[in-house]
Amino acid sequence: MRREHVVGPPTRHHPREARDYEPGRFLKEFPLHTVIREDGTADPDEVVLPDAEALRLYRWMVLNRALDERMITLQRQGRIGFYIGSIGEEATVLGTAAAMDERDWIYPCYREHGAALLRGMPLVTFVCDLFGNGGDAMKGRQMPCHEAWRPGRFTSISSPIATQVSQAMGGAWAAKLKGEEMVAITYFGEGATSAHDFHTGLNFAAVRKIPVVFVCRNNGWAISVPRERQTASETIAQKAIAYGMRGERVDGNDLLAVYAATRRARARAAAGEGPTLLECVTYRIEGHSTSDDPRAYRPAELVEPWKRKDPILRMRRYLSKRGALDEAQDAALRDEVREQIQQALKEAEAFPAKPPIETLFADVYEEPLWQQREQLAEIEAAVAADPRAANPRHSDA
Ligand SMILES: Cc1ncc(C[n+]2csc(CCOP(=O)(O)OP(=O)(O)O)c2C)c(N)n1
């Protein structure tokens, strides 16, 4: 390149010493780690889970898929307003969450419902969250898919993109200062790596060796923006280099590979060796949420090859090759899961349609402020005068 436009005094380093981006370099430096081959066989050295545990996690993946399918239908029927699922990303969600200890805190994005359930959130409570009804643990004050489950150390996401990244770093830092043994794990999409909380969170965590595992679900799309318009980096994992931390790239549709990589990252964090940026390469099979239509921006041919890489299919092949699951058992398991969801729906529909009005202000502050008490009295008076005031969307028109 000609450089006569460069003006000013000579720099200590000659520009020719500067390093250009070498195409292909980081794809080699961060190879995609896979354990289960497409035919269902696995690298015998890397079978990290006993069959019973692998089967248990397979069941969770099947439940997660069935739940997503059912909730999408519910939204289409107008029974819930909105849903974000993880179809195709189940191995990433459940493989990472299962690899953490129970004492660890999970700072999810909005697709990690499987992790909330794995942490003990009852299915009926999850469904109530989507209805925003009287059984909703969030008391109807959050958007759907912003569930939290405190007993399982599963926090609620704040809606602005990537804010959970710096929250997870802060939570883990606080634990470290208090001498508590816990590692935080947080999830985000590749689109979120363009947001400033991603950079703040990773930078701080690396500098202070904060015990946190950063999981990027690289699912190819940030609503309608494809990965290649989101970042010019070849991989997400390589971004770890700039912050001075470990980065790893793993096949996000391979539950065993995801599990093994997360175990490694957790062990390093717990040993004081600092954070890891884990890139799980997967694909978003459905739309971003029930509010968008991917046909408007994504040709169907792009999705087809990924459907063949389905993480549930892969795990099923693996388990049946090992003799841990046969067709009849699989069919029974699927029926059982569907029945479980049906039951949860029935229970959720038995709750009152709305949380009581006073929960609008309950536990916002330890003691309600006088302003809140006044507002509550005003609302109660308005509802007493006209019950329709309890539902601002109600109209006689
Ligand atoms: C600051 C901010 N800008 C925009 C949005 C709207 N929004 C919600 S999710 C999303 C895309 C996120 O994509 P990605 O991080 O790749 O995660 P994915 O949904 O693919 O899992 C956008 C733009 C938002 N929530 N916050």
The ligand as a Gaussian input file, in Angstrom:
#p B3LYP/6-31G(d) Opt

LIG

1 1
 C      -30.321000      -1.494000      23.320000
 C      -31.311000      -2.344000      22.565000
 N      -31.457000      -2.174000      21.227000
 C      -32.329000      -2.934000      20.532000
 C      -33.092000      -3.874000      21.187000
 C      -34.098000      -4.736000      20.397000
 N      -33.567000      -6.109000      20.260000
 C      -33.963000      -7.084000      21.102000
 S      -33.203000      -8.540000      20.766000
 C      -32.354000      -7.896000      19.459000
 C      -31.395000      -8.757000      18.647000
 C      -30.420000      -9.518000      19.479000
 O      -29.663000     -10.382000      18.692000
 P      -28.557000     -11.287000      19.332000
 O      -27.819000     -10.532000      20.371000
 O      -27.763000     -11.879000      18.237000
 O      -29.365000     -12.422000      20.107000
 P      -30.404000     -13.484000      19.555000
 O      -31.757000     -12.853000      19.651000
 O      -30.010000     -13.832000      18.173000
 O      -30.320000     -14.656000      20.462000
 C      -32.659000      -6.533000      19.306000
 C      -32.078000      -5.667000      18.251000
 C      -32.921000      -3.998000      22.592000
 N      -33.587000      -4.905000      23.288000
 N      -32.022000      -3.231000      23.249000

